[in-house]
Amino acid sequence: MLEFVRALRRDRAFLSRLPSFLLAFVVAELFFKFHSFALECLAFLATWLVVDLIVDRATAWWGTKAT
């Protein structure tokens, strides 16, 4: 586990996904109250996926508009 965490710190992809992770985490903490860990975990992962897709598409769009 410790080696995995060390590898994450060296990987730039992890750092680029961190803002969408934090936003999804805050949304899940504030709005998801299913009284089931499994359901809340799945909802968090789905939220993270959607937020990450939006950020990725917006970044790609912004990059094409800037050039």
N, C-alpha and C positions, 0 to 999 in steps of 0.2 A: 504494500500500500504506500509506503513512504517513497519508494522509487517511482511509483505512478505520479505522486504529487510533485516530485522533483521534475519529472518529465513535463508535466503541465506548465510549470513555471518557465521552462525553456521554450515552450511552444508558443509562437505568436498567434496561432489560430485561437488558442484559449483566451488570450487577452482581447482579441477582437470580438469574441462572443460574450465577454463578461458583462457589458452594459445590458444586453438583451436578457441575460440570465437574471441580473439584479431587478430589472423592471418586471419580469415574469414572477419573480419571487415576491416582490411587494404586492403585485396584483393578487397572487394566490393567497398571501397572508391576510389581505384586507377583505377579499370577497368570497373565498371558497371555504364554506363551513358545511361539509357533507357528513361530518361525524363518522367518517371512514378514512383511514389513512390511505388505503389503496386508491380510492376515488379521488382524494385530494392530490395524491402524487401523480396520477394519470392526468388530472386537469392541469396541474402545474406543468407537466411535460408538454402537453398540448399547447398551453399558453406560450411556453418558451419557444416551441416550434413556430407558432404563428408570428410572434414578435420578432424572432430571428429572421423569418422569411421577409417580413415587412422591412426590417432594417437592411437586409441584404439587397432587396430590390430597390429601396430608396438610395442606397449607396451606389449601386450600379447605375441608376438613372441619373443621380447627381454627378457621377463621374463622366457620363456621356454628355451631359449638358454643359459641363465646365470646359470641355475641350472644343 
